Amino acid sequence: MDMPFDITLLMVMAMIAGISAQVLAAYMKVPSIVFLLLFGILLGPDGCGVLHPQLLGDGLESIVSLAVALILFEGGLNLEMRDLGKVSGALRNLVTIGTLVTLIGGGVAAHALGEFPWPIAFLYAALVVVTGPTVIGPLLKQVQVDRSVAALLEGEGVLIDPVGAILAVLVLDVILNGDADPIRLLAGLTIRLGLGSAIGGAGGWALGWFLKRANFLSEDLKNLVVLAGLWGLYGLAQAVRSESGLMATVVAGLVLGASGVPEVRLLRRFKGQLTIMAISVLFILLAADLSLASIVALGWGSVFTVLALMFLVRPLNVWICTINSDFNWRQKLFVSWISPRGIVSASVASLFSILLTERGINGGDAIKALVFLTIIMTVVAQGLTAQAVANFLQLTSVKASGAVIVGSNPLSRLMGRLFKERGESVVLLDTNPEACKQAEQENLRVFLSSALDIKVLEEVGLGSVGTFLAMTSNGEVNLVLAQRAVEEFKPPRVLAVFPGEVEGSGSNGNGKVQQAFIADLPLKTWNQYLSDGQVKLGETMLKEAGFAFQQAHLRALIRAAELVPLLLERGGQLQVASAVESWQPGDRIIYLLHDPKPKLLKRLSGASDRLTIEKLPAVEEVPMPSPVLEEAMKEAQAAR
């Protein structure tokens, strides 16, 4: 079998194994790096012997460099500057003072406990300064701690990576050349970070300027322009000054993300997919290249070194860096616990192992083994316990209340009143002055503005409310607004009124944007019903006894276009009903029922125009057309 085919087969198998690990991790809801390391080791020479990364030769270094540049660019692109601004002092300290604390503490631990020579001990400490955005990001999506803690951890994970990588290179240079002048080391670090920041900032601005004006390009081609641009910036920075490329990619991502490029949502999605692919392949290859015998040969001293890093160095680091911050002791303790190492530590350690071996310096394999041991212990211990620790410290995101509703039509104003009457804050947004005036007449807080205006969304407090609901007359616009809200503010519940099954929405139960109320809601029709007084507002409690019939009854009325569920109360929490909602016994449903009784007759009978909730003891008491009743009874019998 010839060499080219061997390399092709290696990459294909690495890709399959990496994506399989990602799928399994998503299903098990654990950090993907756990399965990536496991699969890589099992398929490597110390396992089944299927993968042999050494076939790539020097090509492995190129693959690692380009992939890490892509990963850090994507991390910078996704950082929210307004969130970082709230924790800027603590973040600055972690990236600067914290780096020094970890370098000294990790070096002392590796020398005293792991019995490594001082140069190798400090090289290890430099390699584990970084905390790994590829691990922290997915972990925080699962745990959902409060935003200030999440912003601090995410910012540290992205910004400290280039600092740690450059620091590790400088320490390696000391080992190889024997020049340990601290002033020269500090100057080298500063120059590389400064040049990288300058090149990345200028390049990110240029990319943003070009994308705003290149209307002749398709979205797909624009994504590829950015990919070529970020690798070009990385290569340029590396050519100007070695090891400054990583900082250039981070800053380029930050600048481009903040430049207001209209296509940034699609760009983030594209880069996110590429990053997942890069992480999957890299970790499989690097783990397959790991020798288990070298880890075992480290002995218990290395285990104690990692434990000291986790339980002594990291807490000391966080305490020093947040001493004057607004973080309380619970938040500091959680940040102290969450510091998993990831792809940058693994990739740089693998490269350094090769360089040290080529120069005939002992310790290359040991350094790589100790770094991977650190990755394994931190990821497994912290990744699997993060949720329990957050719960114990009571740091999980408080269930936010209130709503921001886009559109000031009769149904949205009714939703606003329902939220307000239950003591929850509500804000409406609309570009129609007359519609806003009607909302003001109903004592609702309203803004005459587009929901695309980020400053207005910040002013109405979208970052702290529980629900974003887009229900203008244009379904496609509603979906775009909801997706923008998810990307910019990440509220717990995002819903929109839109037609049909739309890709990327929550109509299939998997997306972050849920279809509000029912599928294909004829919003104009129900707004007309409200204007003509042809609706009745009611509520019912779904009871254990007769639940199947009650649920089938409601579903039949929905299909007959006679009923729209508006709100669902479960466990004391009020939320907007969604089209894919699975009801449970004990749920309280607030709904609109079509009542074609003429408005004139209601007025003659003295009825009020203002809707009040009729507290019906059971849904089956609502009048239904006989075909609907027959269908409901059939469904209830089938459910039994």
N, C-alpha and C positions, 0 to 999 in steps of 0.2 A: 504494500500500500504506500503510495507516494506521499511526500511531506505536505504538499498543498491540500490534499484531501484530508489528511490527519488534522491539519489546522482548521479546515472547514468543519469537520465533524466535531472538533473540540468546541468551537464557538456555538454550533447548533445545539449541542448537548448542554452547554453552559446556559444558553438562553432558555431552553426547555426546563432545566432544573430550577433556574432562578425564578421564572414566572410561576412554576408550580409551587415553589416555596412562598411566593407572594400570595397566591390564591389560598393556600392552606392557612397562612397567618391571618388573612382577612376573615376566613371562616372561624378560626379559633380565637380571634380578637386578641392576638398577642403581637409584639413587635416582630416585623418580618425578618429582622436580622437573626433572630433565634433559629428559624428554619433555614435561612440562607447559609449560616455557618454549619448547621447540622448536615444539610444536603451536600455542601462543598466538601466537608471532611469525609462523609460516607462515600462520595464518588471519587475522591482523590486517591493517590497512591497508597495511603494508609488505610483506605477502605476497600471499595470494590476495584480500584485501580482502573477506572474508566476514563477519568480526566487527568491529563498531564499538562499543566500550564507551562512547563518548561519548554514545550514545543514552540511557544511564541517567541522565546529568546528576548531580544531587546524590544520587540514589539509590545510586550506586556507593559513596559514603562510608558510607551506612547499612549496606549489605551487607557492606562490609569490616569495619566496627566490630563488628557482631554475630557475624560469622564468626570473627574473631580472638578475641573473648571466648569463644566455644565451644571453639576450639582450645586456648587456654590453660587453660580449666577441665578439659578432657579430659587435658591434660598433668599438671596437679596431681592429678587423680583417680588417675592411674596411677603416680605416684611412690611408691616403697617407702620408708617412713620409716626402717625398720631399716637399709636399705642407705645412706641418706643420713647416718645417724648415724655410720657408719664413716668418712665422708669429710667430716664437717661443717666441720672447720677449713679445709681447702683450698677447699671449696665456698663458705664464707662469704667467704673472701679473693677468690675469682674474681668473686663478685657485687658486692663492694664495691671493694677495691683494684684488681681487674682491670678494672672499669668505668672507673676513673680512668686507668689505664695505657693502655687502648685509646683513650679519648677524647683524651688528649694525643698519644700516638704516631700515631694515625690522622689527627688534625688537622695535625700537623707534616708528615706524609708527603703529605697532600693539598695543602698549601700549597707545600711545597718541590718536590715532583715533579709534581703535577698543576697547579700554578700557580693554585690557587683562592684567592680572598680569604680572609683569616682567618675571618670569620664563617661563610662557606659551607663552608670546610674543616672547622671544628669541628661544623657541622651534619651533614656527611657522617659524621664520626667517631662522633657520637652515634647515628646511624642504624644503623651497623654494629657497635655494641657487642654487640648480641644475636647469638646463635649458631644459632637456629633449631631448635626441638624437632621440627618436622615433617620435618626432614631428618635429624637425628641419630637419632631413634627408629628409622626403617626401616633406616638405615645400620648401627646397632649390632646389629639383628636378623640382618643378613647376615654381619657380621664376627665376632660372638661373642667379644669380648675378655673378660678376667677381670672379675668383678663390680665390684670397686672402681673400676676405670677407667670402666666403663659407667655406674655410679651417679653418678660425678662429672660426666661429660659430659651425662647425662640431666638431672640436677639443675640444672646450669648453664643448659642450654637452656631449661628451663621458668621458673626463678626470675629469670633476668636479662632476660627479655623485657619484663615490666612496668617494670623499672628503666630499661632502655634507651629504651622508648617515652616514659616520663615525662621522662627526661633530654633526649630529642630535642625534646619539646614546649617545655621550658624554654629550650633553646638557640634554638629558633625564635622564642620570645617575645622573647628578647634582640634578635634580628635585626629583628623587626617594631617593637619599641618602644624599642630602644636602651638598655635598662637592663641593664648587665652586672655588677651588684653580686653578688659570689660568695656573700656571706652570704644574700642573698635567694634565690639559686638553690638553695643547700643547704637552706634552710628550706622552699622550695617542694617540693623532692624528698622531704624527710622527711615533711612534712605529707601529701602525696599517698599515699606508701607506707603511712604510719600509718593514715590514714583507710580506705584500701582494705583493709588487713589487718584492721582492726576490723570493718568491714562484712562482709567476706568470711568472717571467722571466725564471727561471730554468725549470718550467713545459712547457712553450711555446717552449723553445729550444729543450727539450727532445721530444716533440710531433713532431716538425719539423724534427729532426734527425731520428726518427722512421719512419715517413711517406716517407722520401727519400729512405729508405732502405727496406721497407716492400713491395717489388714488388709482393709478393705472395698474397697480399690482393686485393680484388676487390675495385673499387672506392666507392661503397655504404658502404662497411664495413669500409673503411678508414674514411668516414664521421662519422660513428657511434663511431669509436675509438676516434675521436676528441671530440664528444659530451660527451662520458664517461670521457675523460680526463679533460675537462673543469669543469665538475661537481665534479670530484675527486679533482682537484686543489682547487675549491671553498670550498669543505668540509674539506680538509686538512688545508687550511688557517683559516677557522672558528674554527677548533679544536685547532690550535696553539694559536690564538688570536681572540676573537670574533670581528666580523664586519670588519675583514681584507680580507674577501673572495671576495668582490666586486672589490677591487683594484687588487687582484690576477687575476681575470678573464679579466679585461681590459688589463693588461700588457701581459698576456698570448696571447691574441688576437693580440696585437701589434707585439710581437716577432714572432709569427707564421706567420703573414701576411708578415713580412719583411724577412723571412727565405728562400724565394725562392722555396717553395714547388711546384712541378709541378702541383699538383692537386688543387692549391689554388682557381682557378676559380670555379671549381665544389663545393669546400668546401664553398666558399662564397655564392653560390646560395642555397646550402642546408641549411646553417645557416640562410640565409635571409628568407627562407620559414618558418623555425621553429620559427623565431623571429616574423614574421607576425602572426602566429598562437598563439604564447604566448601572444602577445600584445592584440590580439582580445579577447581571453578568459579572460585575467586579467582585462581589462578595463570594460568588461561587468559585471563581478562578483563584482568588487569594486564599480562601479557606482550603481549596483543594491542594494548594501549594504548601500548606502548613504541615509540619511534621509533628505528629502526636508524641513521638518519642522525645522531641526537644522540650515539649511542655512538661512531660513526666520528669525529665531530667532536671528541671528547675528546682524541684523539691518543695517542701512546705514553706521555706523562707519566702518564696515568691508569692505564695498564697497570702501570707501575712503582709507582704508588701502591698498587694492590692487591697486587702482589708484596711490597712492603715490609710491608704489613699481615699477609700470610701468613707471611713468612720472618723478619721482625724483630720486629714489635710483638707478635704472638701468642706466640712463644717466650719473649720477655722477660716478658710478662704471666704465663705459666704458671710460669716459673722463680721469679719474685718471690712468687707466691701459694702455691707448694708448697714453699718453701725449708725449712720446719720440719715437713713432712709425712712420712709413711711411704712415699711413692711413690719408686720407684727411677728411675734415669735413663731406662730404656726406657719406663716408663709416662709419665713427664713428656714425653718426646719424642713419644709417640703423641698425648697430649692436646694438645700444641703444634700438631700437624699437623691435628687434626680440629676445625675451627671453621667449618663451612659456614653461610652466611647463608640465611634462609628467608623465610617468608610475612610476618612482622612487619616486617622491613626493607623488603620490597617494598611492602606496603600503606601503611605510614606515609610512605615516600618518595613514593608516588603522591599521597597527600593533601597533603603539603607542597609538592609541585610546583604543585598547583592553587592553594594559598593564596599562595605567593610570586608566581605569575603574576598573580593577582587584585590583589595589592597593588602590582604594578608593579616588583617587585624581580627583577633578573636572577639567573639561576642555578638557577631551579626545574627546568627541563628537564635541565640539566647534572647536578644533584644526583640526579635520578631515574635518568638514564643511568648515572652512576657507581655507584650502588647496585646496579642490575641487572647491571652489568659485574662487580661484586664477587660477586654471587650466582652468576653463571654460572661465573666462574673458580674460586671456592671449591668449589662443588658438583661441577663436572666433575672438577677435579683431585683433590680429597680423596675424593669419593664413589667414583671409579673406582680409586683406588689404596689405599684404606683396608685392604683385605684383604692386599695385598702388603706394606704397611708393618707391619701387625700380625704377619704371618708372619716378616718380616725381624727384627723386634724380639722375636720369640718371646713374643708376648702373647696369642695365641689361647688360648681356654679349655682348660686341661689336662683331658684326658679323665678325668672323675671316675669313681671306682669305688665299690663298695659299694651297698647297697640298703636301702630302708625298705619293709617289707611289711606291709600292713594285713590282718589276719585271722590267727588262729593255729589253722588246721585242718591235717590231715595233709599235704596237698599244699604248703601254704605253709611248714610247718616243714621239709619236704624241700627246698624251694627255699632256705630259710635255711641248711641244712646244706651244700648244694652251693656256695653263695657262700662260706661260712666255710671249707670245706675247700680253697678256692682262694686263701685268704689275704685275702679281701675282707670288710670290716665289714658286718654285717647287723643290723637292728633290726626286731622285730615289734611291732605294735600290735593290741590287742584289748580289748574291753569285757567279755569273759567271764573271770572269775577262774580257772575250771577250765582253760580253754584256755591262759591265760598260765602256769599252773602246769606244764602239760605241756611248754610251750616251755622253761621253766627247767630241767626235768628233762633236756632234750636239750642243755643248756648253750648255749642261745640267749638273746641279750639281748632282753628283752621289756618293754613298757610297758603297764600296765593303764589304758588311756585311749582316748578317741574320737579318730579321725584328723581331726576338725574343730577340735580344740584347737590353735590356732596356736602357743601357747607350748610345747606338747609337741613339735610338729613342729620348732620351733626347737631344742629341747633334744636331740632325736635327731639333729640335724644334717642335715635335709633339704636345706638350702641348699647343701651341699657334696657330697652323694652323687650317684652316677651314675644310679640307677634308683629310681623309685617304682612299686610294684606293689600294686594294690588287688584283693584276691581274697577278699572275704567271701562269704557265701552269697547276698547280695542284689546282683544285677547292676546295678540302677539306682543303688543306693547307691555301688557301686564306681565308676561313671562320674562321679557327682557329686564323690566324693572326689578322683578323678584330675584332674578339671577344676579343682578348688580348688587342688590342688598345683601345677598349671601356672600359675595366676594369681598365687599367693602366693610361690612359690619358684623356678619355672622350672627344674626339674632337666632334664638332657639327655634322659633317656628316661622316659616316663610311660606305664604300661600298666595295663589293668584287665580283669577278667573280666566281660563283660556280654553279654546276649543280642542276636542279630540285628544289623542295620545301624542304628546309632543316629546321628542327625544331630549333627554337631559332633565326632564321634569320629574316630579315625584308621583306622576300618575300611575307609575308601575310600582310604587312603594319603595323605590331604591334611591330616588333623587333627593336633593335638599329642598327643592321647590315642590310643594304639594298643590294639587288641584283643589281649589276651595269649594266647599259645599257639595256639589254633585258634578258628574261629568257633563260637559256641554251645557252648562247652565245658560238658558236664554235670558241674559241679564236685562235686556231692554224690555222683554215681556214682563218680567217680575217687577221692574221699576214702574211699568205702566199699571200693573195690578195695584201697587202701593199708591200711586197717584190717584187711582180711581176708587180706592178704598175697598178693593175686592180681595183682601187677604185677612186672615185671622192669625194672630200670634199666640202660640200655645207651647206648653211644655209637658213632658211626661217623664216618669221614672221607669226605667226598664227593670222589671222585677225578675227574680230567679224563677218564680212560678209563672209560667206562660211566656217566658223570654222568647222562645222560638216563634210563637205566634206574633208577639209584639214586633219583633225584628222584621219578620216577613211582611207584616202589615205596613210598616214604615217603608220598606223597600218597594212594595207594590205601589204605594202612593207616589213615591219618587218617580218610578217608571211611568206612572200615569200623568206625570207633570202636574200633580196636584199639591205636592209638598216639597219644601226645601229645608233640610236641617241647617240651622245657622250656628249654634253653639253647642258644645258638649262639656258638661261638668263631670269630672272624674277625680275622686280623691281630694275634693276641695279646690281643684284647679280648673279654671274656666279657659277653654280654648276654642278656636274656630273649627267647625266641623270640616273634614276633608272628604274628598270623593272616594278615598280608599280606606276610610275609617272602619276598623273592626270594633263593633260595639260590644259591651260587656254588661252583665247584670249589675245593677247599681248605677249605671250611667244615667244622667239626666240630660235629656235632649230638648233644646229650645228650637222651635221650627216655625216656618211660615206655611199656612195652609190656604190654598186658593179658595176664596169664598166669592162666587160670582154675584152675590146679592148686590143690587145697584146701590151706589153711593147715596142717591137721592132718598131711597127708602130708609136708609140708615139715619139720615139726617132728620127725616120726618118722624122717625121713632125715637129721636133724642139721643142717638148714639154719638159718641165722641169720635173725631177724626184721628185722635192720637191712639196708637195701638197700645194695648195693655196685654200682658201675658195671661192667658187663661190657663190656670193650673188644672189640667185634666188628669184624673187619677190613672187613666189607662188609655193607651192609644186606640184600643178597639172601640172606644166610645165616639171617636171622630167619624162623622158620616162619610161613607165611601160609596162610590158607584158599585153596583152589584158585580160586574166583571172583575173589578179590582179586588173585592172581598173574596170572590171565588179563587182568584190567583193566590192571594195571601194565605188562604186556608190550605191550598195545595202545597205551598212552600213550607208552611208550618208542619204539616203532616210528614213531608219529606225530611225535614230537619229532625223530627223525632225518630 
